[in-house]
Amino acid sequence: MTTAIYWFRNDLRLEDNPSFLQACKAADSLLPVYMHQPNLEQETAWGFPRIGEYRQVFLDQSLQDLRSQLRKLGSDLYEVAGDVLDVFEKLKSQIDIGTIYCEQIQAPEELEQVALLRGAGFRINALWQSSMLDAQSLPFPLEDMPDIFTQFRQQVEKKKLKFFNPIEAPKSIPPLPTIQIPPITVANQSTLSNGSKFCGGERSADAYIEHYFERRLPDTYKQTRNELIGMDYSSKFSPWLAQGCCSAGSIAKKLSDYEICYGANDGAYWLWFELLWRDYFRFLHFKYGKRLYYSKGLSKAPSNQFDSEKFLKWSSGHTGESLIDAGMRELKNTGYLSNRMRQIVASYWIYDMQGDWQAGSAWFECQLIDYDVYSNQGNWLYIAGKGTDPRGGRPFNVAKQTQDHDPDGVYRQMWLA
């Protein structure tokens, strides 16, 4: 009798989840687990938690949706809270765990968790599955991938790589083992309301993505992606992608089908192009690992010192620069910010206010509903000149950005009124 655990991490879905399907095929009984880690709610060195209200609500909604789907297949989701090793040791005392299956996350903290479990004698089967492209099919070893995105893209396109074919959800799930796990408090979805336009869960993701393609919004993606107001200017897939409520491969497959039906165009290509950027930031972790999390990043230059008074002005939207203040207030009040505004406010913090880029990155981790460890780190390194960009940083001219993206002041009026 083989008893396995499936440890859900940033893959809160049943469709296109190869690791979960693998666990279902291999085990006689299977315990699906999600672990809440208390360290995310503890204060960082900068005085705020790592997970804020909006992402927490979205996560709770996503877990409720996942639990509902598991129950329909005769299984369940066991939510537990605590240190990773302690939790699995307690589970091991109640059931004979054969293997712990999970997705592979190539960020330092998540890799350390798996290494800790293996060091304690647990058998871990971690499968890489969060990229659009199949890592094994790339035209180069990940450890030797091109540093420059353009070179990375050109090699991918030369080999005509588009996406990793998604797989279906399992038709059945092995029965649950008999176990007594102390329950933790799970939020009631009817009380989860914080004004966000996003609702967590795989079924919400599917409905939103279907609607996006039905309305033929890929056609206008390139023209509208740098706008600041509204739901339709960009895809808004990122909250569901970040929690793994949908996969990048499944979106890319829908995009390919869309092009077959309606014809290829610049908008559809740019949507794929942005998903490729997402992959690029992921794959860089295989090459550089912990170095991406150093204060100096991949550079030799020291970072700016942290100034708490300046940080408070920036993070609360009280810098005196109207576009920056509007952006930071939108972030604080919605948990979301357009990609263009993310770059502008990050640049302002680093270059105009001489702020510590890691503090800015941590603030985004706390505030963003769509926080993704790879993309957040990659984008902040890119702006700060601490990553692979040979130009060494991306300072933005705020006056020009204001004229280009909010010439009539509508965005500023919306958030500064």
N, C-alpha and C positions, 0 to 999 in steps of 0.2 A: 504494500500500500504506500504510494508515493504522495506525501503531503508537501505542497509548495506554497510559498507566499508570493503574491504579486504586489509589489510596492509601487503604487502610483506616485509619480513625481510631477513633472511638467507635461504629462500626457493624459489629461483627464477626458479620455474618449475611448470608445470601443472600435469604431471604424478606423481603418488604416493604423492599427497599433500592433505591429509585428511581434513585439516582445510579449504583449498580453496574449496574442494568439498562440505563440510558442508555449507559454505557460499552460494554456488551456489544453493543448495537445499532449503535453508531457506529464501532467499531474493527474493522480487519481482523486485527490481533493485539493482545493485551492482556496486560500484566504486572501481576498483583495484588501489591501491596507492603504490608508493615507495617513501620513504622519505630520501633525502640526508641530513646528519647531519653535519653542519659546524664545529662542535667541532673536527671532525676527521682530518680536515685540519689545525687546529690551532696547534701551537708548544706545545709539551709536556714540562715537567720540565727539560728534558734532551736536549732540543733544536732542535727537529725535529717533523714533523707531525706524526699522528697515521696511516695515509694511504699514501703509496708511489705510484709512477707512475705505477708500474706493476699491482698492485691489482686494482688501479683505472681504468686502461684500461680494465682489465678482467671484472670488474664490469659493465662498460659501455657496453661492448659487450654482457654480459649476459642480461642486461636490454633491449637492442635492440632486442635480440632474443625473450625474453618474450613478449615484446610489439607486435612483429610480430605474434606470436602465438595467443595472445589475440584478435588481429584484425581479424584474420581468423575466429574467433568464434563470431564476431560482437561486441566485447568489445574493450578495450584499456587499456593502462597503463598510469596513471597520475603521473608524477614525480614532486615532490615538494621539496623545500629545506627550512630548518629552524628548530627551536625548536619544539619538538614533540607536546607539549601541545598547543603552538601557532598555529601550522598548523591545528590540529584537531578542535580547536575553530573556526578558519576561515571557515573550511569546514562545521561545524555545523551551522554557520550563513547563509549558502546558501542552505543546504539540511537538512531534518529531519532525522538524523542518528539514526537508531534503535540499531544496534550492530556493533562493530568493531571486525572483526575476524582476527586472526593472529596466527602464531606459537608461542609457549612458548619457550623463551630462558632463561635458568636458571642461567645466569650470573648477577652480582649485578647491573650493569648499565642498562641492558635491563629490569630487574625486576622493577627497580625504575621508568622507563618510563611508564610501565603498571600501577604501583601503583599510579603514578601522574595522569594518565588519569582517573582511577577509582575514585580517590579522587575528581576529577573535575566533576563527575557525568556521565562519559561515561560508557556504558555497554560494557565490553570486554569479548570476548570468545577466550581465548588463549589455544591452544591445543599442547601438547608435541608430536613431530613427527620427531625429528632429529636423533634418535638412530636406530641402526640395530635391537635391541631387543625391544619387547614390555615391557615398564616399569611395566605394570600391571601384567605381567606374571612371573616376577622374583621370585625366591624362598625366598625372604626376602623383608621387607619394605626398601625403598631406604634410609631412615634415619638410618637404622641399617645395611646397606650393609657392607661386609667385607672390611677392609682397604687395605689388601694385595691383589694385582691383582691375584696372583696364587689361593688364596682361593675363590675369586670372580669367576674366570674362572672355577674352579672345581665344584662349586655349579651350575653354568650355564650349564656345560656339563653333570652333573649328571641328571639334569632335561631334558636334550636333547633339550635345546633351541638353535635355529639356527638363526632365523630372523623373523621379523614382516612382514607378507605377504603384498607386495605392492598392491596398488589399481590403477585403470585406471584413466586417465584424464577425466574431465567432458565432456560430449558430447555437452552440450550447457551452455552458461553463461547468467544470467539475463541481461536485457538491462541496459545501463548506465543511471544514473539520469541526469537531465538537470542541468548543473553547469558551472560557469565561474571561471576557475582557471588560475592565471597568469602563463604563460609558463616559464620554466627554460631552460637554454641552455643545449642541449644534444649533446654530441660529435658525429661527423660523423664517422661511422665505417671505412670508407675508409682511414681516417687519423690516425686511431688508430694502429700504428705500433711501437713497441719498442723492436723488436727482440725476443720476448717471443715465446716459442714453443707451448704455450697454447692459445686457442681461447675460450672466454667465451660463455656460453649459453647452454640450455638444448639439443638442437640438436647437437651441437659439442660434448657434453658429451656422448650422445647416440652413435654417430658415433665412437668416440674414444674407448668407452667401448666394443662395438661390435667388433671392429677391434682387440682389445686386446685379447678377447676370441677366435676369429677366428684363430689367430696366435698361440693359445695354450700356451700363455705366463704364465698362472698360474702354468704349470708344472715345470718351472724353477725358480719360485719366491723365494723359500727358499734359493737356491744356489746363487742367484744374488742380493738379496735385500740390501746387504751391500756394493755393488760396488759404485763407485763415478762418473762414466762417462757414458752418453748415456740415451736414453729414455726408454730402455727395461729392465734395471736392477731392477726397482721397478714398481709398477702399474701406478703411476702418476695420480691416480684418485683424489688426494687431492684438487687441485684447484676447481674442479667442486663440490666436496662434501662440501667444505668450503662455497661456495656461495649458496649451495642448488640447483645447476643445475641438480643434480641427488640425489637420496637418497641411504643411506647405505643399506636399506632393498632391494632395487631393484638390487643392485650389489650382495648382498648375495644370492638372488634368482637366478640370472644368474650363480653364482658360484655353487649353488646346482644343477641346471640343467646341468651344465658342468660336474659335477662329475657323474651324472646319465648317461651321454652320454659317457664319456671317462674313468670313474673310479676315485675313490678318490686317492689322493697322498699327499705327504708332502707339496708340493708347494701350492696346493689349500687350505690345512688346514692352513698354515701359513698366507695366504692372509685373511682368515676368522679371524684368531688369531689377526692380526693387526687391523681389523675392531672392534674386541672385545675390544682391548685397547682403541680405540676411544670412544666406549660406556662407558667404565670404567671411563675415565676422565670426561665424561658428567655426569654420575650418581653421582660422588663424589660431584658435586655441590649441589645436593639435601641434602647431609649429612652435608657439611661444609660451604657452601655458601660464605659469605664475608671473612671468615677466610683464604680462599685460596688466597686472594688478599692482605693480610697484608704483611708487610716487613718480619716479622718473619715466615709467613706462619703458619703451624701447629706446628712449633718447638718453643723452648724457647730461642734459641740462636739468638743474633742480626745479622743482615746482614752486609756485607762489606760496607764501605763508598764509595760513588761515587767519582771518580777522572776523571775529564774531559779530561786531557791529555792522560791518559791511554786509556780512552774510544775511543778517536779519533784514536789512533794507532790501537786498536782492530777493530773498525767498518770500518776503511778504508783499512784494510789489510796491516798494516805497523808495525807489532809487531817484525819482525825479525825472527819469527818461520815460516818456509816456508809452512808447511801444513796448519797452521792457516791462514796465509795471502792469500793462494790460495783459501781457503774456503770462507773467507770474501769477496774476490773480485768476486768470482762467485755469491755470494748472491747479492752483490751490482749491478752487471752487468746483472743479469738474473731474479732476484726476486725468485730464487729457490735454494735449497740446499738439498742434499741427507740427509736422516734421520741420517745416520752415522756421516756425517760431522756436522750436527746440534748439535749432542751430543758432538762431539770433541771440536768445537769452544766454545760452552757454558761452558764446563768444564774448558777450558783454561782461559776464562774470569773470572770465579768464583774463581778457585783455583790457577792458575799460576799468574794471574794478580791481584788477590784479588779484583775483581770487584763486583759491586752491581748487584745481579741477576735480579732485577726489571728493571734496565736500559737495560740489555741484552734482557730481554723479550720484552720490549717496542721497541727495535730496530728491533727485528724479526717481531713484529706487523706491523711496518712501511714498512719493506722491502719485506716480503714474499707475493707472489702472492696467496698462499694457507693458509693465516693466518686464524686460527680457534681459537676462544677465549678459548674453553675448552682444546683443545690439546696443544696449546701454553703454557697456564698457567700450565697445568699438567706436561708437559715435563720439563719446567724450574724448577718447584718445586721439581721434581724427581731428576734432576741433582744436584740442590743446597742443597738437604737434608732438604727441608722445607715442604715436603708433607707427604705421608703415608708410604714411604719406611722405614722399620726399620733399614736399614743399614746406614741411615743418610748421603746420598750424594753419588755421583758417579764421583769421579775424574778419568780422563783418562790419561794414560801415552802417551804423544804425540809421543815419539820415537817409542814405540810399535805400536801405531795406524798407524804411517807412514810406518813402515815395513810391517804391515799386509795388509794395504789397498792401498798403493802407493809405492811399493818397487822399481819400475822402474822409478819413478818420472814423469810419463806421465801426471798425474793430475796436479802436481805442475807446470810443464812446460807449460801446457795449460793456466793457469791463471796468472802465474808470468812473462810470456814472454813479 
